[in-house]
Amino acid sequence: MATTVATHTIDELVVRLGPALGGRIRRAEPLAQYTTFRIGGPADAFVDVTTADELADAVLAARALQVPYFVLGLGANILVGDKGYRGLVIHNVARRHRFLPDAAKTTCELWTESGAVMQDLILEAVERGWSGLEHYIGIPSTVGGAVWQNLHFLSPAPERERTMFIAEVFERCDILSEENERKTVDADYVQFGYDDTVFHHRRDIVLTATFRLERGDPDRMNRILHENLSWRGARHPWLQVHPSAGSIFKKIEGVGAGRLIDQAGLKGFRHGGAQISPMHANIIVNRAGTATATDVRELIAIAQRAVEEKFGQRLETEIGMIGEF
Ligand SMILES: Cc1cc2nc3c(=O)[nH]c(=O)nc-3n(C[C@H](O)[C@H](O)[C@H](O)COP(=O)(O)OP(=O)(O)OC[C@H]3O[C@@H](n4cnc5c(N)ncnc54)[C@H](O)[C@@H]3O)c2cc1C
């Protein structure tokens, strides 16, 4: 039986967070519904934070009481264990944002809390005529997840000659640092890399972010939205039908893991309720919502073994493994 965070500790969290935020703490909350994989057992404690201040307060309270915590966005890059999470899951739904054009209205800063959903911001930016975010349409992510990951995609359409990164429009962000300081940091601090930023290595929390957008041609922006969605739709399993966490493995020396898994003969291979997508071999799908985290972990190990035997190369996962399996 898993050891859960003691009830009295959760009671202390409730007291520390005050009646409003503390009163929103839910116990034994099933996590599958908060992930794009639709997999995962219960969190001992779970709270929705609706502002950047609440996000900071929840993290500070968990740190002060030494309760393990996890900041959850759209849950699009994680696999949560079947036994769930021992500690506090802080579900970031802080979504306030403002478009702040310059006097000449040629550029615009977009200030946003980190729980805002990228898709919502993209559609609003395009509607207002601001360009820079449209390339990332169709990627499930909050702003916090996008900065954490340095969100990227092969764009612009139709050439797709290079990978574009969210770093290209990033201006600055407000963080709660590992040392419990609130401060504004720039791109030098964030150290954007490929699937990497300082936030993979330090327990800083992104509270808000500011992006720099430019006046865009509405026809061109709308064309990019349509072309990117069509491109993805033709190559990747649809999330609404086949829950997944996107790419499972990192590239090896520039070679996509999907190609290696395909050549190892595993495209379409099923294990329990999990399957290597017949459309894209670097994506594992949860078939009809029947997969467990154990099925997925075992399928990951099967793919790693097969690729290692055939190519002598070790695939490394790029998704986060959260909680108890
Ligand atoms: C179908 C599908 C397609 C995808 N395609 C792409 C793609 O083309 N390009 C791409 O780059 N990615 C892609 N991904 C991966 C995923 O969309 C990104 O990793 C995304 O940024 C995750 O954001 P999230 O809000 O869901 O983060 P979560 O999965 O909830 O969290 C991921 C990590 O970020 C941390 N985190 C979240 N918010 C904060 C915060 N405010 N401060 C600090 N840390 C935080 C979490 O603690 C966790 O460690 C895809 C995923 C899916 C399911």
The ligand as an SDF file (V2000), in Angstrom:
LIG
                    3D

 53 58  0  0  0  0  0  0  0  0999 V2000
   -0.4550   15.2610  -29.3920 C   0  0  0  0  0  0  0  0  0  0  0  0
    0.7470   15.9990  -28.8740 C   0  0  0  0  0  0  0  0  0  0  0  0
    1.5620   16.6780  -29.7730 C   0  0  0  0  0  0  0  0  0  0  0  0
    2.6890   17.3790  -29.3170 C   0  0  0  0  0  0  0  0  0  0  0  0
    3.4450   18.0520  -30.2250 N   0  0  0  0  0  0  0  0  0  0  0  0
    4.4750   18.8130  -29.8030 C   0  0  0  0  0  0  0  0  0  0  0  0
    5.2250   19.6100  -30.7310 C   0  0  0  0  0  0  0  0  0  0  0  0
    4.9630   19.6230  -31.9270 O   0  0  0  0  0  0  0  0  0  0  0  0
    6.2260   20.3800  -30.2370 N   0  0  0  0  0  0  0  0  0  0  0  0
    6.5320   20.4080  -28.9100 C   0  0  0  0  0  0  0  0  0  0  0  0
    7.4550   21.1500  -28.5270 O   0  0  0  0  0  0  0  0  0  0  0  0
    5.8620   19.6420  -27.9960 N   0  0  0  0  0  0  0  0  0  0  0  0
    4.8410   18.8570  -28.4150 C   0  0  0  0  0  0  0  0  0  0  0  0
    4.1390   18.0920  -27.5150 N   0  0  0  0  0  0  0  0  0  0  0  0
    4.5340   18.0720  -26.0900 C   0  0  0  0  0  0  0  0  0  0  0  0
    3.7390   19.0540  -25.2180 C   0  0  0  0  0  0  0  0  0  0  0  0
    2.7170   19.6570  -25.9560 O   0  0  0  0  0  0  0  0  0  0  0  0
    4.6570   20.1370  -24.6530 C   0  0  0  0  0  0  0  0  0  0  0  0
    5.6820   19.5690  -23.8830 O   0  0  0  0  0  0  0  0  0  0  0  0
    3.9130   21.1620  -23.8160 C   0  0  0  0  0  0  0  0  0  0  0  0
    4.7330   22.2870  -23.6610 O   0  0  0  0  0  0  0  0  0  0  0  0
    3.4730   20.6370  -22.4600 C   0  0  0  0  0  0  0  0  0  0  0  0
    2.7540   21.6730  -21.8050 O   0  0  0  0  0  0  0  0  0  0  0  0
    1.7750   21.3490  -20.6000 P   0  0  0  0  0  0  0  0  0  0  0  0
    1.1490   22.6240  -20.1630 O   0  0  0  0  0  0  0  0  0  0  0  0
    0.8540   20.2520  -20.9540 O   0  0  0  0  0  0  0  0  0  0  0  0
    2.8080   20.8410  -19.4970 O   0  0  0  0  0  0  0  0  0  0  0  0
    2.6430   19.5710  -18.5180 P   0  0  0  0  0  0  0  0  0  0  0  0
    2.6970   18.3150  -19.3240 O   0  0  0  0  0  0  0  0  0  0  0  0
    1.4820   19.7670  -17.6240 O   0  0  0  0  0  0  0  0  0  0  0  0
    3.9870   19.6950  -17.6870 O   0  0  0  0  0  0  0  0  0  0  0  0
    5.2260   19.4070  -18.3280 C   0  0  0  0  0  0  0  0  0  0  0  0
    6.3630   19.8820  -17.4180 C   0  0  0  0  0  0  0  0  0  0  0  0
    6.3550   21.3090  -17.3640 O   0  0  0  0  0  0  0  0  0  0  0  0
    6.3540   21.7260  -16.0180 C   0  0  0  0  0  0  0  0  0  0  0  0
    5.5850   22.9720  -15.9250 N   0  0  0  0  0  0  0  0  0  0  0  0
    4.3170   23.1900  -16.3590 C   0  0  0  0  0  0  0  0  0  0  0  0
    3.9520   24.4570  -16.0650 N   0  0  0  0  0  0  0  0  0  0  0  0
    5.0010   25.0460  -15.4520 C   0  0  0  0  0  0  0  0  0  0  0  0
    5.2450   26.3310  -14.8910 C   0  0  0  0  0  0  0  0  0  0  0  0
    4.2960   27.2850  -14.9090 N   0  0  0  0  0  0  0  0  0  0  0  0
    6.4370   26.5900  -14.3440 N   0  0  0  0  0  0  0  0  0  0  0  0
    7.4030   25.6340  -14.3110 C   0  0  0  0  0  0  0  0  0  0  0  0
    7.2330   24.3790  -14.7960 N   0  0  0  0  0  0  0  0  0  0  0  0
    6.0480   24.0930  -15.3570 C   0  0  0  0  0  0  0  0  0  0  0  0
    5.6490   20.5980  -15.2720 C   0  0  0  0  0  0  0  0  0  0  0  0
    5.8960   20.6530  -13.8890 O   0  0  0  0  0  0  0  0  0  0  0  0
    6.2360   19.3960  -15.9730 C   0  0  0  0  0  0  0  0  0  0  0  0
    7.5050   19.0970  -15.4760 O   0  0  0  0  0  0  0  0  0  0  0  0
    3.0090   17.3710  -27.9430 C   0  0  0  0  0  0  0  0  0  0  0  0
    2.1690   16.7020  -27.0400 C   0  0  0  0  0  0  0  0  0  0  0  0
    1.0470   16.0200  -27.5020 C   0  0  0  0  0  0  0  0  0  0  0  0
    0.1540   15.3170  -26.5150 C   0  0  0  0  0  0  0  0  0  0  0  0
  1  2  1  0
  2  3  1  0
  2 52  2  0
  3  4  2  0
  4  5  1  0
  4 50  1  0
  5  6  2  0
  6  7  1  0
  6 13  1  0
  7  8  2  0
  7  9  1  0
  9 10  1  0
 10 11  2  0
 10 12  1  0
 12 13  2  0
 13 14  1  0
 14 15  1  0
 14 50  1  0
 15 16  1  0
 16 17  1  0
 16 18  1  0
 18 19  1  0
 18 20  1  0
 20 21  1  0
 20 22  1  0
 22 23  1  0
 23 24  1  0
 24 25  2  0
 24 26  1  0
 24 27  1  0
 27 28  1  0
 28 29  2  0
 28 30  1  0
 28 31  1  0
 31 32  1  0
 32 33  1  0
 33 34  1  0
 33 48  1  0
 34 35  1  0
 35 36  1  0
 35 46  1  0
 36 37  1  0
 36 45  1  0
 37 38  2  0
 38 39  1  0
 39 40  1  0
 39 45  2  0
 40 41  1  0
 40 42  2  0
 42 43  1  0
 43 44  2  0
 44 45  1  0
 46 47  1  0
 46 48  1  0
 48 49  1  0
 50 51  2  0
 51 52  1  0
 52 53  1  0
M  END
$$$$
